[in-house]
Amino acid sequence: MTKHDIYDEHEGFQLWNYMECEKDEEGRETWRINVEVKRGGEVEVPVVAGDRTYVDRGLAQAAGRELGAKLVAGRA
């Protein structure tokens, strides 16, 4: 399993996207995301698991940003 932990900035928050990839016997990728929102190193929204899988890393990364932005908006 491959793991990538990345973050994006959004309205002063860090949107952490913990992505995991599994490959099947034929080399096809399946990515899953878990997103956490932090500000100044402090957790604002605990890890939330994405509800879908993605066929490549770029789609998983974009989905993580989108979910993170929704989590930030939901705090208001």
N, CA, C and O of each residue as an XYZ file, in Angstrom:
304
protein
N       0.850     -1.174      0.000
C       0.000      0.000      0.000
C       0.895      1.236      0.000
O       1.862      1.319      0.757
N       0.561      2.180     -0.849
C       1.266      3.450     -0.930
C       0.479      4.494     -0.163
O      -0.749      4.532     -0.237
N       1.190      5.351      0.580
C       0.534      6.426      1.320
C       1.154      7.760      0.950
O       2.370      7.866      0.784
N       0.315      8.778      0.822
C       0.764     10.145      0.576
C      -0.004     11.053      1.523
O      -1.234     11.046      1.536
N       0.713     11.823      2.306
C       0.110     12.810      3.205
C       0.460     14.191      2.671
O       1.631     14.568      2.635
N      -0.554     14.944      2.256
C      -0.340     16.279      1.707
C      -1.332     17.234      2.349
O      -2.313     16.811      2.961
N      -1.066     18.528      2.203
C      -2.060     19.489      2.680
C      -2.141     20.667      1.738
O      -1.193     20.986      1.021
N      -3.285     21.300      1.755
C      -3.547     22.522      1.007
C      -3.998     23.578      2.004
O      -4.539     23.248      3.059
N      -3.781     24.837      1.676
C      -4.254     25.953      2.493
C      -5.622     26.393      1.972
O      -5.841     26.463      0.763
N      -6.535     26.687      2.894
C      -7.867     27.176      2.523
C      -8.386     28.059      3.650
O      -8.639     27.578      4.754
N      -8.544     29.342      3.372
C      -9.086     30.305      4.341
C      -8.382     30.242      5.701
O      -9.026     30.323      6.747
N      -7.065     30.097      5.674
C      -6.289     30.063      6.912
C      -6.216     28.701      7.584
O      -5.617     28.570      8.651
N      -6.809     27.700      6.984
C      -6.780     26.335      7.516
C      -5.855     25.472      6.662
O      -5.646     25.748      5.481
N      -5.308     24.433      7.270
C      -4.561     23.423      6.534
C      -5.486     22.219      6.369
O      -5.969     21.648      7.347
N      -5.720     21.850      5.124
C      -6.574     20.705      4.813
C      -5.660     19.514      4.561
O      -5.098     19.372      3.475
N      -5.515     18.665      5.563
C      -4.638     17.505      5.438
C      -5.390     16.377      4.754
O      -6.492     16.010      5.163
N      -4.785     15.834      3.709
C      -5.367     14.736      2.950
C      -4.428     13.545      3.087
O      -3.328     13.537      2.535
N      -4.878     12.546      3.827
C      -4.104     11.324      4.019
C      -4.610     10.314      3.001
O      -5.662      9.701      3.187
N      -3.851     10.145      1.920
C      -4.294      9.295      0.821
C      -3.591      7.940      0.881
O      -2.407      7.853      1.205
N      -4.339      6.895      0.565
C      -3.796      5.541      0.522
C      -4.144      4.913     -0.817
O      -5.248      5.093     -1.331
N      -3.193      4.175     -1.377
C      -3.402      3.542     -2.671
C      -3.117      2.052     -2.571
O      -2.107      1.626     -2.012
N      -4.020      1.287     -3.119
C      -3.812     -0.155     -3.263
C      -3.842     -0.480     -4.742
O      -4.586      0.134     -5.507
N      -3.030     -1.449     -5.143
C      -3.029     -1.894     -6.536
C      -3.498     -3.341     -6.592
O      -3.154     -4.158     -5.738
N      -4.294     -3.641     -7.623
C      -4.726     -5.018     -7.802
C      -3.671     -5.787     -8.605
O      -2.614     -5.247     -8.932
N      -3.965     -7.026     -8.910
C      -3.012     -7.889     -9.604
C      -2.644     -7.346    -10.991
O      -1.566     -7.634    -11.509
N      -3.534     -6.571    -11.576
C      -3.300     -6.043    -12.915
C      -2.693     -4.636    -12.890
O      -2.540     -4.009    -13.938
N      -2.354     -4.146    -11.713
C      -1.712     -2.851    -11.586
C      -2.644     -1.654    -11.520
O      -2.182     -0.513    -11.527
N      -3.954     -1.896    -11.455
C      -4.907     -0.780    -11.360
C      -4.887     -0.227     -9.938
O      -4.839     -0.974     -8.960
N      -4.925      1.100     -9.850
C      -4.879      1.769     -8.557
C      -6.277      2.063     -8.026
O      -7.205      2.350     -8.782
N      -6.399      1.983     -6.706
C      -7.603      2.417     -5.999
C      -7.141      3.298     -4.851
O      -6.455      2.840     -3.937
N      -7.528      4.585     -4.908
C      -7.136      5.555     -3.891
C      -8.291      5.835     -2.942
O      -9.450      5.922     -3.350
N      -7.946      5.975     -1.663
C      -8.908      6.362     -0.626
C      -8.352      7.596      0.077
O      -7.140      7.790      0.165
N      -9.274      8.427      0.578
C      -8.831      9.645      1.268
C      -9.396      9.703      2.683
O     -10.472      9.179      2.974
N      -8.643     10.348      3.534
C      -9.055     10.712      4.882
C      -8.592     12.153      5.074
O      -7.421     12.464      4.855
N      -9.497     13.023      5.478
C      -9.192     14.454      5.543
C      -9.320     14.963      6.976
O     -10.246     14.600      7.702
N      -8.374     15.806      7.362
C      -8.363     16.434      8.683
C      -8.115     17.927      8.478
O      -7.344     18.314      7.600
N      -8.757     18.754      9.274
C      -8.587     20.206      9.166
C      -7.834     20.701     10.399
O      -8.204     20.417     11.538
N      -6.753     21.458     10.128
C      -5.953     22.027     11.209
C      -5.814     23.527     10.995
O      -5.940     24.029      9.878
N      -5.554     24.228     12.090
C      -5.209     25.653     12.039
C      -4.114     25.865     13.080
O      -4.291     25.551     14.257
N      -2.994     26.397     12.634
C      -1.876     26.633     13.551
C      -1.396     25.368     14.234
O      -0.944     25.420     15.378
N      -1.484     24.245     13.562
C      -1.038     22.974     14.121
C      -2.055     22.284     15.013
O      -1.859     21.131     15.396
N      -3.134     22.968     15.349
C      -4.177     22.397     16.198
C      -5.292     21.799     15.327
O      -5.700     22.395     14.330
N      -5.764     20.641     15.710
C      -6.840     19.983     14.960
C      -8.152     20.722     15.204
O      -8.581     20.884     16.346
N      -8.780     21.164     14.127
C     -10.076     21.840     14.178
C     -11.219     20.878     13.862
O     -12.296     20.968     14.450
N     -10.975     19.955     12.926
C     -11.955     18.926     12.565
C     -11.184     17.611     12.498
O     -10.277     17.475     11.677
N     -11.528     16.630     13.354
C     -10.825     15.346     13.338
C     -10.958     14.645     11.980
O     -11.781     15.025     11.146
N     -10.150     13.639     11.783
C     -10.106     12.913     10.515
C     -11.493     12.404     10.115
O     -12.208     11.782     10.900
N     -11.838     12.697      8.859
C     -13.096     12.238      8.265
C     -12.730     11.392      7.054
O     -11.957     11.824      6.200
N     -13.282     10.194      6.981
C     -13.010      9.309      5.844
C     -13.864      9.710      4.656
O     -15.050     10.006      4.796
N     -13.245      9.714      3.484
C     -13.997      9.945      2.254
C     -14.942      8.781      2.008
O     -14.722      7.676      2.504
N     -15.991      9.033      1.243
C     -16.999      7.986      1.035
C     -16.888      7.319     -0.334
O     -17.775      6.558     -0.722
N     -15.814      7.593     -1.065
C     -15.615      7.019     -2.394
C     -14.177      6.540     -2.547
O     -13.331      6.774     -1.684
N     -13.922      5.869     -3.657
C     -12.560      5.546     -4.062
C     -12.299      6.245     -5.394
O     -13.232      6.646     -6.089
N     -11.036      6.384     -5.736
C     -10.631      7.130     -6.924
C      -9.615      6.321     -7.711
O      -8.839      5.555     -7.140
N      -9.624      6.497     -9.026
C      -8.770      5.685     -9.892
C      -7.364      6.248    -10.065
O      -6.487      5.555    -10.580
N      -7.131      7.491     -9.645
C      -5.765      8.011     -9.697
C      -5.542      9.049     -8.598
O      -6.478      9.554     -7.980
N      -4.282      9.337     -8.390
C      -3.881     10.224     -7.294
C      -4.427     11.637     -7.477
O      -4.833     12.270     -6.502
N      -4.443     12.137     -8.704
C      -4.933     13.489     -8.953
C      -6.387     13.657     -8.554
O      -6.755     14.664     -7.950
N      -7.209     12.684     -8.884
C      -8.623     12.743     -8.497
C      -8.773     12.675     -6.982
O      -9.602     13.381     -6.407
N      -7.980     11.833     -6.336
C      -8.034     11.722     -4.875
C      -7.601     13.025     -4.218
O      -8.174     13.440     -3.211
N      -6.591     13.665     -4.788
C      -6.115     14.929     -4.224
C      -7.176     16.017     -4.365
O      -7.422     16.767     -3.420
N      -7.799     16.107     -5.525
C      -8.851     17.107     -5.745
C     -10.039     16.847     -4.819
O     -10.622     17.788     -4.281
N     -10.396     15.592     -4.633
C     -11.510     15.241     -3.753
C     -11.192     15.601     -2.304
O     -12.076     16.030     -1.562
N      -9.950     15.431     -1.904
C      -9.542     15.809     -0.551
C      -9.675     17.304     -0.316
O     -10.140     17.730      0.741
N      -9.264     18.109     -1.308
C      -9.429     19.566     -1.192
C     -10.904     19.933     -1.074
O     -11.284     20.771     -0.255
N     -11.728     19.297     -1.899
C     -13.163     19.590     -1.888
C     -13.795     19.218     -0.548
O     -14.561     19.998      0.018
N     -13.474     18.030     -0.045
C     -14.022     17.601      1.246
C     -13.525     18.522      2.360
O     -14.296     18.893      3.244
N     -12.253     18.889      2.323
C     -11.717     19.796      3.337
C     -12.431     21.139      3.334
O     -12.753     21.670      4.396
N     -12.681     21.693      2.153
C     -13.394     22.974      2.047
C     -14.810     22.853      2.610
O     -15.303     23.780      3.253
N     -15.456     21.733      2.376
C     -16.798     21.509      2.938
C     -16.756     21.435      4.456
O     -17.634     21.961      5.139
N     -15.726     20.777      4.976
C     -15.582     20.672      6.435
C     -15.360     22.052      7.056
O     -15.917     22.353      8.112
N     -14.552     22.889      6.406
C     -14.317     24.251      6.897
C     -15.636     25.034      6.863
O     -15.978     25.708      7.834
N     -16.361     24.949      5.773
C     -17.634     25.666      5.643
C     -18.648     25.194      6.690
O     -19.462     25.981      7.171
N     -18.593     23.922      7.034
C     -19.503     23.361      8.016
C     -19.245     23.816      9.441
O     -20.090     23.635     10.318
N     -18.087     24.404      9.676
C     -17.752     24.892     11.015
C     -18.483     26.188     11.331
O     -18.668     26.519     12.502
N     -18.903     26.930     10.304
C     -19.498     28.262     10.515
C     -20.876     28.182     11.121
O     -21.506     29.212     11.360
